[in-house]
Amino acid sequence: MSSQVKTAAVSRPTEPIAGTLAQFAGRYDYEHIPQPVLERAKLLVLDAVGIALASTRYPFAHHVLTGLSGLAGPGTCSVLGLPHKLPLRDAMVMNGVLVHGLDYDDTHVEAIVHPTASALPCALGMAEHLDASGRDLLAAYILGVEVVTRIGVAADHGFHDFGFHPTGIAAHFSCALQAGWLLRLSERALVCAQGLAGSTAAASQQFLDEGAWNKRVHPGWAGLAGVTAAYLAQAGFHGPSEPYEGRFGLFRSHLHERAEHIDYGKIVARLGEVWEVAHTAVKPFPICHFIHACADAALEIRRRHAPDPASIKSVRVLLPRSTLHIVAEPEQEKKRPANEYDAKFSAQYVVATCLLRGRFGLAELLPEALGDAATLALAARVECAADPESTFPKYFSGGVEVTLSDGRTVRQHEPVNRGAGERALSAADISDKFMENATLALAPARAREIRAAVLDVERMSARDFARRLSA
């Protein structure tokens, strides 16, 4: 997802970024967080917990659990929706997989990162491990969201262009700060923790070519790396002080010559004044966020025109140009996704499904849906092109044009993807989504108990809270 390279280089910050973030974390406290930010944060956590509960019904979750259990055996930290206990770092990996595994978790649109998938497992695991308060757990979660999104914003969509998954890059640093804040590290140690995290921040997008599962591990792996960096820093291990803007820092090592155009100030601008929690979008569909507007456009065409599938001659899907290589290419593979992970990243399959079924949920990713002959036949008639009306990167906009056999063409364009900006999902919408996901794994009464616990997290200890979220 490239954006236009700016013509003039941006100067380095006058103060090291890691030091500025450490200073902010050193004076950061629950009491300084505005109430609307706290309430929004709890809704984002609720959304993530519901997704994690649904994930427990899928094979990938149990493969990961088996692997982690065989590595280090049982521990003392809780797993969302399951009765197992794992060591701290393994619990972070496991919970990250559960939150992110269905690609249904929240996204910060400008940063193109999934903040809660890393911030929640890290905050939950560390707070339970340290027997911290629920207030500190929530504050640590918000700190993680603020940092991971700002790093993503500064990258200006560049990580994808070099084959990296941005969440698995930026979250190493945010998790190091979350863990360090809960450990009450000194500012110097917080700087070192970020420096150490710079040596582990990498996340390959090769999964896109094969429908592989490694993307699911990226957010929790960031937690593992971040907490390791924090504990090493606590023990006096020395890390570099310029992991972001240094000569071999994050942006130069990952973005090469494009690093000369990075606005480093975006990482630290108005910390504690502008809260990125408020700008994090909740997904209405369990698919890559780049396709959401097109899915809604297809659903609207179906609602308004109800075209007979046999009368659809061709479909044209309009997407931001810089996202085409993610969700529309290679074309033949996208038109016949080999597995559910391929399908989540296929604009052709998603739009065809929406036109035919009038919905797109988890059921539309099951094997019988992926093999549906009518859907695949329509997907074969879907072509993707750059959207001349794109509002990207502000929003994940998109459109659909359906040409019918009688010569008519019906169109729908969505400039703002549902879930973001003025179309943000309401508290009631998020609660409904939670119940829909949670009740895939739990009885409704138990799901309501967990919902109540999430919305009341500040009134309990982190250990009590973590236990209530496990089975």
C-alpha positions in Angstrom: 0.0 0.0 0.0 2.2 2.8 -1.2 1.4 6.4 -0.9 2.9 9.2 -2.8 6.5 9.8 -1.8 6.9 13.4 -0.6 9.3 15.6 -2.5 11.2 17.0 0.6 12.9 15.0 3.3 11.5 15.4 6.9 14.1 16.4 9.5 15.0 14.2 12.4 13.4 15.0 15.8 15.3 17.3 18.1 14.9 14.8 21.0 15.2 11.0 20.7 11.7 9.5 20.2 12.3 6.7 22.6 13.1 9.2 25.3 10.0 11.3 24.7 7.8 8.1 24.8 9.6 7.1 28.0 8.9 10.5 29.6 5.3 10.2 28.7 5.0 6.7 30.1 6.8 7.8 33.3 4.1 10.4 34.1 1.2 8.4 32.6 -1.6 7.3 34.9 -5.2 6.1 34.8 -6.3 9.3 36.4 -5.1 11.3 33.4 -7.3 9.4 30.9 -10.5 11.2 29.9 -13.7 9.2 30.8 -14.9 9.0 27.1 -11.5 7.4 26.2 -11.9 4.9 29.1 -15.4 4.0 27.9 -14.4 3.6 24.3 -11.4 1.4 25.4 -13.7 -0.9 27.2 -15.9 -1.3 24.1 -12.8 -2.2 22.1 -11.8 -4.8 24.7 -15.3 -6.2 24.7 -15.2 -6.6 20.9 -11.8 -8.3 21.1 -12.9 -10.7 23.9 -16.0 -11.8 21.8 -13.8 -12.5 18.9 -11.4 -14.5 21.1 -14.2 -16.6 22.4 -15.4 -17.4 18.9 -11.8 -18.3 17.9 -11.8 -21.1 20.5 -14.1 -23.0 18.1 -11.6 -23.1 15.3 -8.8 -25.6 14.7 -6.0 -23.0 14.4 -6.5 -22.1 18.1 -6.0 -25.6 19.3 -3.0 -26.2 17.1 -1.3 -23.1 18.6 -2.4 -24.2 22.1 -0.9 -27.6 21.6 2.4 -26.2 20.3 2.7 -23.7 23.2 1.8 -26.3 25.8 4.4 -28.7 24.5 7.0 -26.0 24.7 6.9 -24.9 28.3 4.0 -26.7 29.9 1.4 -25.1 32.2 1.7 -21.8 33.8 -0.2 -19.3 35.9 -1.7 -16.9 33.2 -5.2 -17.2 31.9 -6.3 -18.0 28.3 -9.4 -16.2 27.0 -12.3 -18.6 26.8 -10.3 -21.7 27.7 -9.5 -23.5 31.0 -5.8 -23.7 30.3 -3.1 -21.8 32.1 0.2 -20.9 30.4 3.4 -19.1 31.3 3.2 -15.4 30.9 4.8 -15.0 27.4 3.0 -18.1 26.0 -0.3 -16.7 27.3 0.3 -13.5 25.4 1.0 -15.4 22.2 -2.1 -17.5 22.7 -4.4 -14.7 23.5 -3.1 -12.7 20.6 -3.9 -15.5 18.2 -7.4 -15.8 19.6 -8.1 -12.0 19.2 -6.5 -11.7 15.7 -7.1 -15.2 14.3 -10.4 -14.5 12.6 -9.4 -11.1 11.2 -12.4 -9.6 12.8 -10.6 -7.4 15.3 -10.3 -3.6 15.3 -8.1 -1.5 13.0 -6.7 2.0 13.2 -7.4 3.2 9.7 -4.6 5.7 9.2 -2.0 3.5 10.9 -3.3 0.2 9.3 -2.5 -1.7 12.5 -4.7 -3.9 14.7 -4.2 -2.2 18.0 -6.2 -4.4 20.4 -4.7 -7.7 19.2 -1.4 -6.8 20.7 -2.4 -4.3 23.4 -4.9 -6.5 25.2 -2.9 -9.7 25.5 0.1 -7.8 26.7 -1.9 -5.7 29.3 -3.9 -8.7 30.4 -1.0 -11.1 30.8 1.3 -8.6 32.6 -1.4 -7.2 34.9 -2.5 -10.7 35.9 1.1 -11.8 36.4 1.9 -8.8 38.6 -1.5 -8.9 40.4 -2.2 -5.3 39.3 -5.5 -3.6 39.5 -8.1 -3.5 36.8 -7.5 0.2 36.5 -3.9 -0.4 35.7 -4.8 -3.1 33.3 -7.1 -0.8 31.3 -4.5 2.0 31.4 -1.8 -0.3 30.1 -4.1 -1.4 27.3 -4.7 2.3 26.3 -1.0 3.0 26.4 -0.4 0.2 24.0 -3.0 1.4 21.6 -1.7 4.9 21.6 1.9 3.9 20.9 1.3 1.1 18.3 -1.0 3.4 16.2 1.3 6.3 16.3 4.2 4.2 14.9 1.9 2.9 12.2 0.8 6.4 11.3 4.4 7.6 11.0 5.2 4.7 8.7 2.8 6.3 6.1 1.7 2.8 4.9 5.2 1.9 3.9 5.6 -1.4 5.8 3.2 -3.2 3.5 5.2 -2.2 0.4 8.3 -4.0 1.8 6.5 -7.2 2.7 5.9 -6.5 6.4 2.7 -6.8 8.4 2.6 -3.5 10.3 1.0 -4.8 13.5 3.8 -7.3 13.9 6.3 -4.4 13.6 5.0 -1.5 15.6 3.5 -3.6 18.4 7.0 -4.8 19.6 7.7 -1.3 20.8 4.2 -0.6 22.3 4.3 -3.9 24.2 7.7 -3.1 25.6 6.3 0.2 26.9 3.2 -1.4 28.3 5.1 -4.0 30.1 7.7 -1.5 31.3 5.0 0.8 32.6 3.4 -1.9 34.6 6.8 -2.8 36.0 7.3 0.8 36.9 10.6 1.0 35.1 12.7 4.2 35.1 12.7 6.4 32.1 16.2 5.1 31.2 15.0 1.5 31.4 11.9 2.3 29.3 14.3 3.7 26.6 16.4 0.5 26.8 13.3 -1.7 26.5 12.3 0.1 23.3 15.8 -0.2 22.0 15.8 -3.9 22.6 12.4 -4.3 20.9 13.9 -2.9 17.8 15.9 -6.1 17.3 12.8 -8.3 17.2 10.4 -6.2 15.2 9.7 -8.2 12.0 6.5 -9.8 10.6 6.4 -11.3 7.1 3.4 -11.0 4.8 4.4 -14.2 2.9 1.2 -15.8 4.4 -0.7 -13.9 1.6 0.7 -16.2 -1.1 -0.3 -19.4 0.7 -3.1 -18.8 3.1 -0.6 -19.6 5.9 -1.3 -18.9 9.6 1.7 -16.9 10.7 -0.1 -13.6 10.6 -2.3 -14.8 13.5 0.8 -15.1 15.7 2.2 -11.6 15.0 0.3 -9.6 17.7 1.0 -12.0 20.5 4.6 -12.5 19.4 5.0 -8.7 19.8 3.8 -9.2 23.4 6.3 -11.9 24.0 9.1 -9.7 22.6 7.9 -6.6 24.5 7.8 -8.2 27.9 11.1 -9.9 27.4 12.6 -6.5 26.5 11.1 -4.9 29.6 12.4 -7.5 31.9 15.9 -7.3 30.4 15.8 -3.6 30.7 14.7 -3.9 34.4 17.8 -6.1 34.9 20.1 -3.5 33.6 20.6 -4.9 30.1 21.6 -2.0 27.7 19.6 -1.2 24.6 20.1 1.5 21.9 18.5 4.9 22.6 17.4 5.6 19.0 15.5 2.5 17.8 13.2 4.6 15.6 15.2 7.3 13.9 18.7 5.9 14.3 21.1 5.1 11.4 20.0 1.5 11.6 16.7 2.1 13.3 13.2 0.8 12.6 12.3 3.0 9.6 15.7 3.0 7.8 16.0 -0.8 8.2 12.5 -1.5 7.1 11.7 1.3 4.6 15.2 2.0 3.2 15.2 5.3 1.2 11.6 6.1 2.0 12.7 6.6 5.6 14.0 10.0 4.5 10.4 11.1 4.2 9.1 9.8 7.5 7.5 12.5 9.7 8.9 11.2 13.1 7.0 13.8 14.9 3.7 11.9 14.4 4.9 9.4 16.9 4.9 11.8 19.8 2.7 14.7 18.7 0.1 15.6 21.3 0.5 12.5 23.4 -2.1 12.6 26.2 -4.1 15.2 24.3 -5.3 13.4 21.2 -6.3 9.8 22.0 -6.0 7.3 19.1 -8.4 4.9 20.9 -11.2 7.1 19.7 -10.0 6.7 16.1 -9.9 2.9 16.1 -12.5 1.2 13.9 -14.5 -1.9 14.9 -15.0 -4.3 12.0 -18.5 -5.3 10.8 -17.0 -8.1 8.7 -14.5 -10.8 9.4 -12.3 -9.9 6.4 -9.5 -7.6 5.5 -10.5 -4.1 6.2 -9.6 -2.9 2.7 -12.6 -4.8 1.3 -15.2 -3.5 3.8 -16.6 -0.6 1.8 -16.9 -2.9 -1.3 -18.8 -5.5 0.8 -21.2 -2.8 1.9 -21.6 -1.5 -1.6 -22.4 -5.0 -2.9 -24.9 -5.5 -0.1 -26.6 -2.2 -0.9 -26.8 -3.1 -4.6 -28.5 -6.3 -3.7 -30.9 -4.6 -1.3 -31.9 -1.9 -3.8 -31.9 -3.8 -7.1 -32.0 -7.6 -6.1 -30.3 -8.6 -9.4 -30.8 -12.2 -10.5 -27.4 -13.8 -10.4 -28.0 -15.3 -13.8 -28.5 -11.7 -15.2 -25.1 -10.4 -13.8 -22.8 -10.1 -16.8 -19.8 -8.7 -15.0 -18.8 -7.0 -11.8 -16.2 -4.2 -11.3 -14.8 -3.7 -7.8 -13.1 -0.3 -7.1 -10.4 -0.2 -4.5 -7.7 2.1 -3.4 -4.9 1.6 -5.9 -2.3 0.8 -3.3 -4.4 -2.0 -1.8 -4.9 -4.0 -5.0 -1.8 -6.2 -4.5 -3.1 -7.2 -1.1 -6.8 -8.1 -1.9 -7.1 -8.4 -5.7 -3.8 -10.1 -6.8 -2.8 -12.7 -8.0 -6.2 -12.5 -9.8 -6.8 -16.2 -10.5 -6.0 -17.2 -6.9 -8.3 -14.5 -5.5 -11.1 -15.7 -7.7 -10.8 -19.3 -6.3 -9.6 -18.9 -2.7 -8.0 -22.2 -1.5 -8.9 -21.7 2.1 -10.7 -19.3 4.5 -7.6 -17.1 5.0 -7.3 -16.6 1.2 -11.0 -15.7 1.1 -10.6 -13.0 3.8 -8.2 -11.2 1.5 -10.1 -11.7 -1.8 -12.2 -8.8 -3.0 -13.5 -11.0 -5.8 -14.8 -13.7 -3.4 -16.2 -11.3 -0.8 -18.2 -9.1 -3.3 -19.5 -12.2 -5.1 -20.7 -13.7 -1.8 -22.4 -10.4 -0.7 -24.2 -10.2 -4.0 -25.4 -13.8 -3.8 -26.0 -14.3 -0.1 -26.8 -10.8 1.1 -24.4 -11.1 4.0 -20.8 -11.9 5.0 -20.0 -13.4 8.3 -18.0 -16.3 9.7 -20.3 -18.8 8.0 -19.3 -17.4 4.6 -15.7 -18.6 5.3 -16.6 -22.2 6.0 -15.5 -24.9 3.5 -19.0 -25.4 2.1 -19.2 -21.7 1.3 -15.7 -21.5 -0.2 -16.6 -24.4 -2.5 -20.0 -23.1 -3.6 -20.2 -23.3 -7.4 -22.5 -20.3 -7.9 -20.3 -18.1 -5.8 -17.1 -19.2 -7.6 -18.8 -18.7 -11.0 -19.8 -15.1 -10.1 -16.3 -14.4 -8.6 -14.8 -15.4 -11.9 -16.8 -12.5 -13.5 -15.4 -10.0 -10.9 -12.6 -7.6 -12.0 -10.9 -5.1 -9.7 -9.6 -1.7 -10.6 -8.2 1.4 -8.9 -10.9 3.7 -7.5 -10.7 7.2 -8.9 -12.9 8.5 -6.0 -10.8 6.9 -3.3 -10.6 8.6 0.1 -7.8 6.3 1.2 -5.8 6.6 3.4 -8.3 8.6 5.5 -10.8 5.8 5.0 -10.9 2.4 3.4 -13.3 3.5 0.7 -14.6 1.5 -2.3 -17.3 0.8 -4.8 -19.0 -1.8 -6.9 -20.4 -1.6 -10.4 -22.7 -4.5 -11.6 -23.4 -4.8 -15.4 -26.5 -6.7 -16.2 -27.3 -8.8 -19.3 -29.9 -6.2 -20.4 -27.1 -3.6 -20.6 -27.9 -1.7 -17.4 -25.1 -0.9 -14.9 -25.9 -0.3 -11.3 -23.4 1.3 -9.0 -22.7 2.0 -5.3 -19.8 3.8 -3.8 -18.9 4.0 -0.1 -16.5 6.8 0.6 -16.3 5.9 4.4 -16.1 2.3 5.4 -18.7 1.3 8.0 -17.2 1.2 11.5 -14.9 4.2 10.9 -15.3 8.0 11.3 -18.8 9.2 11.1 -20.0 5.6 10.5 -18.5 4.2 13.7 -20.3 1.3 15.3 -22.3 2.3 18.3 -22.0 0.8 21.8 -25.1 -1.2 21.1 -23.7 -2.4 17.8 -20.4 -3.6 19.5 -22.4 -5.3 22.2 -24.5 -7.1 19.7 -21.4 -8.2 17.8 -19.9 -9.4 21.1 -22.9 -11.5 21.8 -23.0 -13.0 18.3 -19.4 -14.0 18.6 -19.4 -15.1 22.2 -22.4 -17.3 21.9 -20.6 -19.4 19.2 -18.7 -20.8 22.2 -20.7 -20.0 25.3 -24.3 -20.1 26.6 -25.9 -16.6 26.4 -26.0 -16.2 30.2 -22.2 -16.9 30.5 -21.6 -14.4 27.6 -23.6 -11.7 29.4 -21.5 -12.4 32.6 -18.3 -11.8 30.6 -19.7 -8.7 29.0 -20.5 -7.3 32.4 -17.0 -8.0 33.7 -15.4 -6.2 30.7 -17.5 -3.1 31.2 -16.7 -3.1 34.9 -13.0 -4.0 34.7 -11.8 -1.1 36.9 -13.7 -2.4 39.9 -11.8 -5.7 40.2 -8.3 -7.0 40.3 -6.5 -8.1 37.1 -6.4 -11.6 38.3 -10.1 -11.8 39.1 -10.8 -10.2 35.7 -8.6 -12.7 33.8 -10.2 -15.6 35.6 -13.7 -14.4 34.7 -12.7 -14.3 31.0 -11.3 -17.8 31.0 -13.4 -21.0 31.0 
